[in-house]
Amino acid sequence: MSFSSESLLRKLRMLANLAGAPTRLVIGYSGGLDSTVLLHALAATRDEFGTVLSAIHVDHGLHEDSANWAQHCATFAKTLGVEFTSLAVDVETNAGQGTEAAARRARYDALRTSIHSGDWLLSAHHRDDQAETLLLNLLRGSGPAGLAGIGEVQPFAEGWLVRPLLSCSRRELQDYANEQGLAWIDDPSNEDRQFDRNYLRHEVMPRLEQRWPEASSRLQQSALLAGEAATMLDQLADTDLQAVSDRPERLSATGLRTLSSERQRNLLRYVVRELGLPAPPSGQLWSVVDDLVPARDDAQPLVEWPGVEVRRYRDCVYILAAAPEAATVEPVTMSRDGIELGAGMGELQLRPGADIGLSDAVIDRGLEIRYRQGGEEIKPLNQRHTKKLKKLLQEEGVVPWMRERLPLVYSGDELVAVGDLWLAADAVSKPGTAVTWRNRPPIH
């Protein structure tokens, strides 16, 4: 089978059944062979498909010719009558993730800002890319989700990331480019064997295809089957999640223990991915199931990996982003516009017009955010007696690791609010100003 603009049009119409008709097609255009072919074929079909087409080039600034590459892309897009944008990014090459991964992260972060509701971001990944991805993930010890490789359609920003060329080989795309007389950029970094993907592409795949000519096609089929298995495992995990939790970041330890170890690990992988957190290494995943979940109710075990903490308190297992830096002990002024509380801690806001809330007199004296030093007291609204904050937090069941991080709102030397949990009885009026804690981390 050969690639053509007509075969692309058929594929786009089929994918529209999955993602809905796009409001706009946006191609991530590097200027290389694959994206050049995709852009050219899209331009030839845009009238029949009936959608606005634009191209975005991301200049990573990693090669001395990158500015010339951006100009080449702009010129080619202009010849096709396609709207063109070039975005320059800074790649953090010292972030400990490798240049290739850092460039990819910077590229997708930049593209994410340009995709709006109903847009499709089109990527030119093809069947050979899929085969390389499957082999890379296999060598990394990935499970079914990783072995599913590159998906054809997945949510991205406010729209969709769509890869319409996954059934096409690199050879088919090159034949199309030659037939159409297209010119493209050859990035010399694509020849550098120190990068794992390039090593597979230039050293491993040719040997596999010499022995098994249909290797990339067979690997694509395996990826499809792994994708089906991954989908079924996700469906099972979602069913288990409904049985053991009312929210994904807090699971019942008792409920987890009713599941087999395999289903517990499957559920944990699913929850971590749904929360947008880094995937767990296998050792830590086993530690959660074997050590943390069956721990005593009065224990407070912790399993962590970069970016993630899994904690146990009473009968609950919490899956959390890594704790932010310890709260400052210095008071911070809070304005009527609210205050950002730092990474992972959300924002404390003042909402006037509540049925009951802080009085104007209290607010006019000025508000400060402080953190626990010990010995704090408050007489909460609708309670008869002043209580130690320590006792209130214990009664409320606030998790221990958050008790020192709760924002305490002071007016002068008077504690008038504890986050959005309690207001001081003698600091309120009807109507008044409510204290709300937006995007707060789990505290119960």
N, C-alpha and C positions, 0 to 999 in steps of 0.2 A: 504494500500500500504506500502511495506517495502522498506527501503533504501538499495542500493547495489552499487557496483562500476559500474555496467552496467547502472543503472538509472542515476548515476552521469555523465557518459560519454554522455548519450543522452542529459542531461541538458546542458553540456558544448557545445555540437555541436549546440544546439538551441541558446544559448547565443552568440555564435560566429557570428550568423546572425545579432546581434545587435551591437556588438563591433568590429567585424572583427576578423580574426584568430590571436591569440596572438603569439608574438615572444617568450614569456617566461611566465610561470605560477609561481607566487611568492605567497606562502601562508603565511599569518600572523599567526604564530604558537605559541600559548601561552602554550601548553602542557595540556590544559584542555580537557575534553571529546570531545567537538564539533570539535575543530581544530585537535585533534588526529585522529578522524574518517575521517575528510576531507583529511588530509595528507595521511593516509593509503590508502583510496580509490583512491586518485589521483595517488599515486605511482603504484597502480594496473592497472591504465588506461593510463599511460603516453605514452606507446608505441603506443597504438591504436590512441590516440589523437595527437601524433606526436609533442610534445612540451617539451622543457627543463623545468624541475621542480626544484624549490629551496624553502627553508623554512627560514623565518626570525623570530627570537624570540626577543622580546623587554623586557629587564630586567628593571623594574621600580625601583628596589631597595627598595620597600616599606615593604618587609617582610624579616625576618631573614633567611628564607630558599630560597630566590630568586636565589642565586648562584647555589644551588643544583637543582632548577627547570631548570635553563638554561642548566646545565649538563645533566639532564634527557632528555631534548629536543634534545640536540646534539647527545646523544647516540641513541635515537629512530630514528632520521633522518639518522644516519649512517647505522643502520640496514636495512633501506629501500633503501640505496644507493642514498640519496637525499642530494644535496648541502645545507649546513647549515651556517647561520650567526647569531650571537647574538649581539644585540645592547643595550648598557647600556644608560639609560637616567636619567636626574635629573627632578623630578616632583616638581613643585612649589606648595607646599601644602598650602602656605600662600597667594596665589594670589586672594583669595576671591571668587573662583569658585567651591570649594569643591574638595576633594581628587579624587573622581571618575571622574569628568570632567577634572581635571588637568592631571590625568594619561592618559585619552583618548587623550587629546591634545598632550601631550608629545609623546605618542605612534605613532600617525599618522604623527606628524612632523618628527619623525625618519624614519618611513616607506617611507615617501614622497621622501626622498633623495635616496632611493634605487630603485625607479620605473622609468624606462626609456621608450622611445618611443616604443609603441607596447606591453608593458608588461601588464599583468593582475595581480593586487593584489587581491588575493582571501581571503575572510573573511568567517568565519563559522557561521554567524548569521543564525538562523533557524526560523521556524514558531512561536515558543513560544516567541522568542526574538521580533518578529514582533508584536505579541499581546501585550507584555509588553510596547513596544515603543508607540504603538497607544494609550494605556490607559494613559501613562505618558503625551503624548502630548495633549490628550483630557483634562486631569486635569490641564494642563498649559494654556488652552484656545487657543490652536493652530487652525489655519485655515486648509483648504484642503491640503496644502503642508505638514504641520506637521502631519495631519491625514493619509497621504499617507505612513507614517512610513519609513521603510528602503527600498530603491530601489535596484533592482537586479543589475542594471548596471548604473554606473555614472562615469564621467571623474575624474581622480585622478592623480595629478602630470602630467607626460608626457604620462601616459597610462590610465588604467581603473581600477576602484574598482568594483569587481564582487562578488556577493553573490549567489552561486548556490544551497544553502540548504534552501532557504526560504519556499519552499513547504514541507519541512520535519519537523516532530515533534521531540522534544527532546527524546521522548520515542523510536522512530525509530532509532535514532542515538545511543542510549544506547543499544538497541538490537543488532545492528551491532557490537558495541564494544565488547559486551559479546560473541557474536558468534565467533569473530576473536581473542578473548583472549587478547585484548589490555589493557594496563595499562596507566593511565592518572593521572594528578595532580589535587587534590582537594584543591583549594585555599580557606582557611578558611574565607577570607573576603567576599566570595560569600554567606555566611550564616548570615552576619551582617545585621540585619533588619533596622539599622539606615539609610542605603542607600535606596532611593525610589524604585529602580528597584528590589532589593532583597525583600523588603516588598511586592511589588506586586507579585513577583514570589512565595514566600513562604506563604503569608497570604491571598492574594486576589484571585489569579488565581485558586488555589485548590478549593476554595468555588464556584467560577464561574463554574468551570468544573464539580463540584458535582451536580450543578443545571442544567447546560447546557453542556453536555459532549463534544459538538462540538464547544465550545466557542472560542478556539484559531483559528480554521478553519474559523469560521464566522468572527472573527476580521480581519483575513488575507483577506477575501473577501471584507470587508469594506475598508481596506487599499487600495486594488486594485481599487475600485470604487472612493475613494478619490483621488487616483493618477491620474485617468482619468480626474476628475474634475479639479485638479490642473494643468494638462497639458493644458486643454482648457482655463483656466484662464491665463496661461502664454502666450498662443497664442494670446488671446485677448489683453493682455498687450503689447506684441511685436507690434501688429498692431497699438495700441494707441501711442506707443513710436515713431513709424515712422511718425505719424501724428503731434506730438507736439515737436519733437526734432531732431537735427542732431547729438547729442551725448548724452548718458544716464545721464551724470552728470549735464547737463544743460537742463531744460525743459521750454517751453514757458508757462508763467502763463495764457496768453490769451487762448492758446490751451487747457490747463488743464481745464479751466472754461467751455469749450464746452462739457466736459465729465460729467457724473453723479458723485456724491460723491463716489459711490461704485467703479466706474471705476478708479477714481483718486487714491483711496486708493490701489486698486489692482495694478495699474501701479507703485505707489511708492514702494510697497513691492517688486515688480519684479525688479525695478531699483536698490534698495538697495542690493538685493541678487546678481544681476549681477555684481555690483561693488565690491562684496566681503566684504561688510560692515555689522556690527551687525544689526540684525533685529530690527525694530522699535516697542517699546511698543505701545499698542493701543491708549493710551492717547495722545502721541506725534504725532501719525499718524493722529488722528482726528484734532489736533491743526494745522498741516500743511494744511489740506484741508479746515478747517473752518476759520482759522485766517491768515495764511501766504499767501496762494494763492490769496485770494481776497483783500489783503492789498493794500493800495494806492501805485501808482508807485513810489512816492518819499519816501516811507517808506523803512526801512531796517530791517525787522523782522528776528528773529532767533528762530528756534526750534532745540533742541539738545537732545541727549541721549548718553550714554557712547560710545565713538568711532566715533560719527557721528554728523555733523552739517548740517542743512538744512537752507539755506539763500535765501533771495529774494533781487534782485537788478534790478531796472527798470522792464522789463517784463520777467525776467528770474528767475527761481527757481533752485538753485544749491544744489546738494546732494554731500557732501564732507566728507572725513575723518576728524576727529577732528583736529583743527588747531594745528600745532606744537608750541612748546614754542616760545616766542617772540624772534626775531632775536637779536643776540648780537650786541652791539654798537661798540665793539672793531674791528678794521680792521683785516682781515685774509688774509694772503698771498695766492695768486693763482699761481700755477705752470703751466707749459705747459701741464701737464697731466690732468688738470682740478681740480675741487674741489667739494666735497659733501657738500650740503647746509643744511643738517639736515633732520630729519624725515619728510616725506611727501613733501619735497621741491625739490627733484630731484638732478641733478648734472649739474653744468656749465662746459662746455668743450670748448677747443680751437681746431679748425679744420683748419690746414694749407692748402694752395692750393686753396683757394676760389678765385673767380673772383675779389672780392673786400673784404677787411677785415682790421683788425688792422694791422698796419705796424710793421715790425720787430723792428724798433727803439723804438716804444711805448712799445712793449712787453719786449725788453731788459732792459728798465728802471725799470721793475718790476711791477707786477699787484697786487692790493689788492681788496678784496671784502668789501664793506661797505654798510650801510643801511641808509635810509632817516633820516635826522636830520631837514630838512626844509631849503628852500632857494636854493636848487640845481638848476643849469642851465646847458643846453647843446644845442649845435647847431647840430641837427641831420643831417646825410648824406642826401643830396638831398632836404634840406630845406634852405631857404634864411636867416633866422634870428635865433639868440639864443633865447631859450624859457625857461621859468620856468618849471621844471620837474612836478610840481603840475598841471600846465595847460595841459601839454602833456598827463599826465595820465587821466585827465578828458576827453580830446578830444578823446583819444584812447578807453575810456570806460572800463578801468581797474577797476575791482570790488574793492570797498573801503577797504575790509578787507585784500587785498593783497598789497596795495600800500606801506605799511610800511615794507613789507617783500621782495620786489623786490631786487635782488642782484645788487648793483651798482659797476661797475668795474672802478677802479681808476688807473691811472699811475701817480705816484707822487700826486700832488694836482689836477690833471685834470681828470674830469669825462669823460671816453672814451667809455663806453657802459652801457646801462641799460638792464640787463638781455640779452635776444636775441631780444629785441624790437627795440632799436636804437643804432647806432654807431655814435660817434662824427665825424663831417666832417673833422676836421683837424688831426684826429688820424688814418686815413685809407691810404691804398696803393692798387695798382693793379699790380699783385695779392696780396692777403693778407691772414690774418688768421680770419676765421669766429668764432663768439661766438655763441654756441648753448646751449640750455637749455633742457637737457634730462629729461623726466618724470616730467615735471613741472606740478604743480597743475593748475586748471582752473583759468585764470586771466581775462577773458572777459565774 
